[in-house]
């Protein structure tokens, strides 16, 4: 099943792009049929864009499968995808990316601090272990002396 895919295009120019893509995808078909199918498709997209309040300066990407039966283009409307990228989303996306980067930096600093604390704790644990061993040696040594003296 062939697919019409406009790629990214300004909403103001989608109709021309649909017509050009359809002529390329349906080579060999009667040009009047291609123009008719493009007009039908563009009217449907126009209605959807009006309902969704898509601005002319927004960027859209449109995809839809179609069949060619007996020289006629039939749209498979169930496969229609209309992606809209608005100007308003760009600043939001930029702000979100800034927040993500700030969070990453905070996490890097936290990991560095935790790594330092971990190293300190390992050093302290080693010192405690050495002290425990020394106390054991000294204590065990005293017990051995005491046991040998009593014999």
VEXVOGU-318063 format. One record per residue (C-alpha): residue number from 1; y negated, x, z negated; residue in one letter. Coordinates in steps of 0.02 Angstrom, whole numbers. Example, Ala and Ser with C-alpha at 12.3 -4.5 7.8 and 13.67 -1.06 7.14 Angstrom:
! residues 2
(r 1; (225; 615; -390); "A");
(r 2; (53; 684; -357); "S");
! end
This chain:
! residues 151
(r 1; (0; 0; 0); "X");
(r 2; (-167; 78; 51); "X");
(r 3; (-305; 96; -78); "X");
(r 4; (-492; 90; -58); "X");
(r 5; (-574; 215; -175); "X");
(r 6; (-761; 247; -169); "X");
(r 7; (-769; 397; -284); "X");
(r 8; (-927; 409; -388); "X");
(r 9; (-1076; 326; -305); "X");
(r 10; (-1241; 250; -361); "X");
(r 11; (-1226; 62; -381); "X");
(r 12; (-1365; 40; -252); "X");
(r 13; (-1258; 125; -119); "X");
(r 14; (-1085; 56; -154); "X");
(r 15; (-1083; -66; -6); "X");
(r 16; (-1112; 70; 124); "X");
(r 17; (-981; 179; 41); "X");
(r 18; (-854; 36; 41); "X");
(r 19; (-883; 6; 227); "X");
(r 20; (-867; 192; 271); "X");
(r 21; (-709; 214; 166); "X");
(r 22; (-630; 57; 237); "X");
(r 23; (-664; 114; 417); "X");
(r 24; (-579; 280; 375); "X");
(r 25; (-429; 199; 287); "X");
(r 26; (-399; 63; 418); "X");
(r 27; (-412; 165; 578); "X");
(r 28; (-347; 74; 731); "X");
(r 29; (-388; -97; 660); "X");
(r 30; (-514; -210; 748); "X");
(r 31; (-687; -154; 689); "X");
(r 32; (-742; -335; 667); "X");
(r 33; (-597; -360; 544); "X");
(r 34; (-649; -206; 447); "X");
(r 35; (-829; -269; 438); "X");
(r 36; (-767; -441; 382); "X");
(r 37; (-654; -368; 247); "X");
(r 38; (-792; -250; 187); "X");
(r 39; (-913; -397; 174); "X");
(r 40; (-785; -499; 76); "X");
(r 41; (-753; -352; -40); "X");
(r 42; (-938; -313; -63); "X");
(r 43; (-978; -494; -107); "X");
(r 44; (-844; -492; -242); "X");
(r 45; (-908; -326; -312); "X");
(r 46; (-1088; -388; -306); "X");
(r 47; (-1042; -541; -410); "X");
(r 48; (-950; -434; -538); "X");
(r 49; (-1094; -311; -548); "X");
(r 50; (-1219; -454; -572); "X");
(r 51; (-1115; -526; -715); "X");
(r 52; (-1100; -355; -796); "X");
(r 53; (-1287; -321; -770); "X");
(r 54; (-1256; -158; -680); "X");
(r 55; (-1419; -69; -638); "X");
(r 56; (-1448; 4; -464); "X");
(r 57; (-1464; 178; -539); "X");
(r 58; (-1297; 168; -631); "X");
(r 59; (-1150; 263; -561); "X");
(r 60; (-994; 166; -513); "X");
(r 61; (-819; 204; -453); "X");
(r 62; (-723; 64; -367); "X");
(r 63; (-537; 58; -324); "X");
(r 64; (-432; -82; -251); "X");
(r 65; (-267; -91; -157); "X");
(r 66; (-254; -190; 4); "X");
(r 67; (-125; -239; 134); "X");
(r 68; (-141; -255; 321); "X");
(r 69; (-45; -406; 386); "X");
(r 70; (-53; -461; 567); "X");
(r 71; (-213; -363; 594); "X");
(r 72; (-299; -436; 440); "X");
(r 73; (-349; -345; 281); "X");
(r 74; (-293; -436; 123); "X");
(r 75; (-362; -375; -43); "X");
(r 76; (-248; -359; -194); "X");
(r 77; (-378; -415; -321); "X");
(r 78; (-260; -383; -467); "X");
(r 79; (-281; -196; -437); "X");
(r 80; (-472; -199; -431); "X");
(r 81; (-551; -70; -546); "X");
(r 82; (-739; -55; -568); "X");
(r 83; (-796; 87; -679); "X");
(r 84; (-980; 89; -727); "X");
(r 85; (-1073; 238; -800); "X");
(r 86; (-1245; 189; -863); "X");
(r 87; (-1397; 296; -896); "X");
(r 88; (-1395; 235; -1076); "X");
(r 89; (-1222; 309; -1104); "X");
(r 90; (-1277; 485; -1055); "X");
(r 91; (-1391; 512; -1208); "X");
(r 92; (-1257; 434; -1319); "X");
(r 93; (-1127; 549; -1246); "X");
(r 94; (-1242; 698; -1267); "X");
(r 95; (-1274; 651; -1449); "X");
(r 96; (-1089; 626; -1481); "X");
(r 97; (-1050; 797; -1406); "X");
(r 98; (-1184; 875; -1518); "X");
(r 99; (-1105; 793; -1671); "X");
(r 100; (-933; 854; -1620); "X");
(r 101; (-998; 1032; -1601); "X");
(r 102; (-1085; 1024; -1770); "X");
(r 103; (-923; 962; -1849); "X");
(r 104; (-826; 1103; -1766); "X");
(r 105; (-949; 1231; -1834); "X");
(r 106; (-938; 1157; -2009); "X");
(r 107; (-748; 1164; -1998); "X");
(r 108; (-754; 1346; -1940); "X");
(r 109; (-861; 1391; -2090); "X");
(r 110; (-745; 1296; -2207); "X");
(r 111; (-591; 1382; -2135); "X");
(r 112; (-675; 1552; -2156); "X");
(r 113; (-719; 1512; -2336); "X");
(r 114; (-544; 1447; -2374); "X");
(r 115; (-467; 1601; -2293); "X");
(r 116; (-573; 1711; -2406); "X");
(r 117; (-523; 1611; -2560); "X");
(r 118; (-341; 1623; -2508); "X");
(r 119; (-354; 1812; -2497); "X");
(r 120; (-437; 1818; -2669); "X");
(r 121; (-301; 1705; -2742); "X");
(r 122; (-164; 1815; -2670); "X");
(r 123; (-247; 1968; -2747); "X");
(r 124; (-263; 1880; -2916); "X");
(r 125; (-81; 1822; -2905); "X");
(r 126; (-27; 2002; -2871); "X");
(r 127; (-126; 2065; -3022); "X");
(r 128; (-50; 1928; -3132); "X");
(r 129; (123; 1975; -3070); "X");
(r 130; (91; 2159; -3110); "X");
(r 131; (30; 2112; -3285); "X");
(r 132; (182; 2002; -3316); "X");
(r 133; (298; 2142; -3260); "X");
(r 134; (207; 2267; -3371); "X");
(r 135; (219; 2149; -3521); "X");
(r 136; (404; 2123; -3486); "X");
(r 137; (435; 2310; -3474); "X");
(r 138; (339; 2344; -3633); "X");
(r 139; (419; 2197; -3725); "X");
(r 140; (594; 2234; -3660); "X");
(r 141; (570; 2417; -3700); "X");
(r 142; (525; 2371; -3882); "X");
(r 143; (676; 2257; -3895); "X");
(r 144; (793; 2393; -3831); "X");
(r 145; (723; 2517; -3958); "X");
(r 146; (743; 2389; -4095); "X");
(r 147; (923; 2352; -4046); "X");
(r 148; (971; 2537; -4035); "X");
(r 149; (889; 2577; -4202); "X");
(r 150; (988; 2441; -4292); "X");
(r 151; (1154; 2507; -4227); "X");
! end
